[in-house]
């Protein structure tokens, strides 16, 4: 019994994305969710359009995600109307209920920048060290580092 590697021919990306395989199914689901998001936005008041998102579709249930619990009451009252609007999409014709989740949006954490300053005296020491170093890479690195000094410009890198 021998194990032989199967040789597959390269396939066009369109066939992979729209075919019958797993990737095709994922792409169809993504298109359906995008269309559901568009329909949902059209059905929502303008102040809610950017606050409610389609989370997923599983077993005739569409999950809607919002960033505030205060929107849930309105969404629950409008659930029947929203279901009828979303059923206009052929893939969601079997939609029977909506599931609501609150996921607060956290602002992106941006670390505080810490400006670093290299004193001229430190740059002088780095240049002095670079002049006594035989390793070419280390010498150039030290000179580049010294060039970051506040009031000192490092001499151009070159062979001595």
Buried (B, 14 or more C-beta within 10 A) or exposed (E): EEEEEEEEEEEEEEEBBBBEEEBBEEBEBEEBBEBBBEBBBEBBEEEBEEBBBBBBBEEEEBBBBBBEEEBBEBBEEBBEEBBEBBBEBEBBEEBEEBEBEEEEEEEEEEEEEEEEEBEEEBBEEBBEBBEEBEEEEEBBBBBEBBBBBEEBEBEEEEEE
